[in-house]
């Protein structure tokens, strides 16, 4: 229910969101290793929400339940992430490699600035550094932890309305359909 969901999001904190399958490609181990490098002040100011299931979900569930940061991270499992996109502040995409990320486009369409790996992918075609996100060095948990700290301090400087408008102008169904149509005319 909406009331139950709203209790999950503490608006006094900076809420980070990750969406995707728990598998090697998605780099959840990189994300969790970065958490071990964060100081208590960052945990006091933030919460990390993870939506997704998959082959490694139970492993990470055990990892979280036995960690010192278990009160700062919630693994929601396979849920519809739309409400999270609406209520969270920053999206994280720690993938080792990626095609054209649907979850990245979804997050940006809700105006979420993004922290993402500079990995083999289409990410550089979608994200402009310091406009709609920041990159961290691929597979580098130290750099990811620094970018999380950066977003704690700077997420409000990203203009959500401009991020939404940019994604709509470049990736809406009408824009993409027009591009395909022009290929065949």
N, C-alpha and C positions, 0 to 999 in steps of 0.2 A: 504494500500500500504506500501511498504518497507520504503519509505521516511517518511510517517506519523508515522509509528511505531518507527523509529529511533528518532523522535522528542520526543517520550514518555520517552526514556531512556536518562538521563543526565549522560554522562560518567564521569563527574567531581564529581559525588556523588557515594556513595556505595548504590547499588540498591539491595533491599531485595525483595524476591518473595514468595508469598503464592499461592497455587493452590488447589482448592477443593470446594465442595458444602457448602453453608452457612446453616449449621444445627448444632444443639447442639453438636454432636459428634466431630465436627471439631475444636471446641475451639476458634472460632473467637472472642468471648467475652473476653477470656483470653488474646489474642493478643491485642485487643483494650484497655483493662485495662492496659496492660504493656506500651502502648504508653503514657498514662497519667503520667507515672513515669519517662519518659525520659526528659533530659534537652534540652534546645534549641540548644546547641552545637551539640548534636547528630542529631537533625532534620536538622540542617544546612549542615551536612555531608552526609545525607542519604535520600533515597526515598523508599517507600514501595509500591509495585505493588501487587494487589490481583486479581487473575483470578478465576472466578467461579460464579455460580448463585445459586438459591435454595430458600427455603422457608423463610429464614431470610435475603435475600439480600437487600430488600427495607429498612428494619430496620437499617441495618448497613450503607446503603447509606445515610440515614437521619442523623445517628450518625456522620458520617464523615463530611457531609456538615455543620453541626452545631458545629464542633470542632475547637479548636485552631490549630490543626495539619492537617487541610484539604489540605494545600499546599504540604504536605509531604507524602500523601497517595493517590493512585489512584485505585479505584475499576473499573476494566475493564469489569466486567460481564463475560458472557460465551464466551470466545474466545479460539482459539487454542494457548496453552502456549509455543509452541516450540521456537518462537522468543524470548520470555522472558527468557527461560532457557539459550539460547545462550548469552544473553546480561547482565543478572543480575549477581550479585556477591555472594549472599548468599540466601539459601532457608530456610524458616521457616515452620515447621509442628507442630502447637500447639494442635493437637488432644487430647481429653480426653481418647480415646481408638481408636484402629486402628487394622485392620487385617494386611495383607501384603500390604503396601502402594505403589501403582503404581506411584503416583506422586513423592514419595521419590526416587524410583529407577530412574525415569526419570531425576530428578534434579541431582542426583549423576552421571548419565551417561553423563551429560554435564559438570561434574567437579565441581558442586557447593557444597561448604561446607554447612553443614546443622545445624540449631538449631532446636531441636525437643524435644517433651515432653517424659519424661521417664514414659510412660503410658503402660497399658496392650496392647501389640502388638508384632509384629515381629521386631520392630525397633532395638533392641539390637543385632539381628542376621545380620543386615545390616550395622549399624553405629558403628565404632570404635572411641571412645572418642579421640579427638584431632588429628585424622587422616583424617576423612572425615566429622566430625561434633562434636557438643557438645550437651549434654542433659541438659534440665532444669527440675526442679521438677514438676511433673504432676499437672496441674491446678494452678500453682503458677506464677502469673503475675509479682511479684517482681523478682523472679529468672529469668524469661524470659527477663525482662528489663535489668537485669545485663548481660545476655548472648548476647543481642543485642549490648550493649556497648562493650563487649568483642570482638565481631566480627567486630565492627567498627575499633578497634585497630589491630586485628589479622587476618582478613580474607585473606590477601595476603600471610600469612605464610602457608596456606593450599595449597598443590600441586595439582592443577587441573588435570594435566596429570596422576598422580598416582591415583587420585580418579576415573577418567574415566577408567583407565586400571583395577583397582580392581573390579569395577562393571561389566565390560566386562568379566573378568575372572571368576566371581562368578555367574552372572545372565544373561548372553547372552542366546539367544534362543538355540544355539548349546549346551551350557553347561547344561542347564535345560533339554533339550530333551535327552541328553546322560544319565543323571541321571534317568529320567523316563524309558528310554529304558533298562538300567541295572536292574531296578526293576523287569522287566518281562522276562529277559533272564536267 
